[in-house]
Amino acid sequence: MPAMTPRIPPVPAAEWTDAMRDLFAVFEGPEAREKGSRFKGIMMLANHPELANAWLSYNVFLSKNLTLPQRLVELLILRIAWNYKSEYEWTQHTVIAEPLGIGEAQLEAIKQGPSAAFWGELDRLCLQAVDDLCSEAQVGDATWDGLAKQLDKKQLLELLFVTGTYALAEGRVRRVG
């Protein structure tokens, strides 16, 4: 992937406010108040600490409070990363996925998509939902009907929010209308 100049650059250290420093410390502790975050995304979000804090709270909820199994969440995220050629998300989430039992065979199957012979029905439907949302901005009827037979309403909403959040993070939300 070619290196890109960020459209919204990180805030230079000389301009960090207390609110920005507090933001850096959310995940990385007090030492980040002085050093800044090791995550490029957080350094960019420091341009709007109030929005960033709200977004981080939301992301903490997504990472710790979902009823969807964490393994399925990681399959969703990894398929989005693969679809959008996001080296950053792919790299980050392969590390997160490994302790959840997502190894090389599953990673290769994620690259192939929902049609890979590897998948059980729920995994296949979840991957198809990601592909549908990435390409058409809606889940196809057959995929939705299949998911609705296996997931409750909370889990269906979680699937949409996780997929939408990571698609948005990639700047790939499709304009509708």
N, C-alpha and C positions, 0 to 999 in steps of 0.2 A: 504494500500500500504506500502511495506517495505521502511524504510528510506534508502537512497542511499548516498554514499560518492560522491560528485561531481567530475567528471573527470577533470573539469577545475575549481579549487577552486576560491573563491573571493580573491581579492587582500587585504592583511593585511593593516590596517590603517596606519601603519608606512611607507608603500611604496606608498601611494597615491600621485600622481602627480597633478599639476594644471589641466591638461587635464582630469584626472579621476574625480576630484572634480567638474569640469564644467559639466561632464556627469551626475553626481548625481543630480545636480541642475536643469537639463532640465525639469523634471516633478515635482520636489519636492521643488524647490525654494532654496534660499541661505542657509538656515539652513542645507540642505543636504550636502553642501560643507564640513561641519565640521563633521556631523554625519554619512555620507554615505547614501546610498539609503536603504529604507525599503524593496525593492524588491530584492530577491535573484538573479534573472536574471540580473538585472542591475549591481549588485556587481560582478557577474561573467564576464559580458561584459567589465568591467573596465580593464580587461587584454588587451583590444585592443580598446582604446577610439575612434580612428578615424573610425574604422568599426562600433562601437556601435553608434556613432553619425549619421552616414549615415543610419544605420538600424532604429534608432529611428525616423529620418525624414520620412523614408518610412512608418513606423507604424503610425505616426501622419497623414500622407496622408490617409492611410487605415481607420483610425478612424474618419476622419473629411471630406473627400472629395469624397467619393464614391457616385455613383448615385443609387446603390442598396439601398433599404430601410434598415435602421439600424436594424430593427427587423429581416429581412432575414439574415443579416450578423451575428447576434447573434445566429440564428438557426444553421447556418453553423458551427460556432465556437463551440457551445455546442455539436453538433453531433460529431465533431472531438474529442473533449475532452472525450465524452462518448466512442467513438470507441477505443481510445488509453488509456482509463482508467487514464486520467490526472486529478488527484484530484485538482491540482493547477488551471488549466484553468477552470475546471468545477466550482469551488468555486468562482473564480474571475468573470466569465461571468454570473453566475446565478444572481449575484448582479447587474451587468450591465443590464441584460435582464429584470429584474423586472419592472423598470419604462417604459419599452417598451411594457408592457402588457404580458410578458411571465411569466405566473404563474405556480403553481404546476401541473395543468393538462397538460400544454404544456411541462413542463420538463419531466413528466412521458412519454408523447408521444415521445419526443426526444429519450428517452432511448429505446423505442420500435422500433423506426426507421420509415422509410418512409411508411411502411405497416400499421401503426396505423390508425385506422378509423378517428381519430381526424383531419387529415390534408386536406386542400384544395389542388388543383392541383399544384400550384406553390410551395408551401411549400414542398409537397411530392417530386416533381422533384428536388428541391434543396437538400433535405436530401438524395435522391437517388444518386445525383451527388457526394456528400461527400462520401457515402458508396462505390461507384464505384472507386473514386480516392484513397480512403484508401486501398481498396483491390486489385485493378487492375491497378492503376496508369493511368487510363484514364476513361473518362465518356462514358458509353455505348451509342450506337447510338440512341436508342429509348428515353433515358433520354435527350440526347443532342438535338434531334429534338424537343422534348416537350419544353425544355428551350428556344430554339431559336425562338419558336412561341410567347413566353411571355416576353423575355428579349432582349434588343438591344445588339449590339456587345460590347459596353463599359461594360455593366452589365455582359455579359458572361465572359469577361476578368477579371472583378472584382471578380466574383465567383471563377474563377481559382486561382487568386492571393491570395485571402483570404484563401481558402482551402489549397493551397500550402504552404503559410506562416505558418499557424498553424500546419500543418503536419510536416513541417521542424522543427518548434520550439519543437516539441515532438520527434525529431530525428527519424521519422518514414517514411521518404521519401523512397519509394521502389526503389531498383536498377533495372533499365531496361536494357535488352540486355544481 
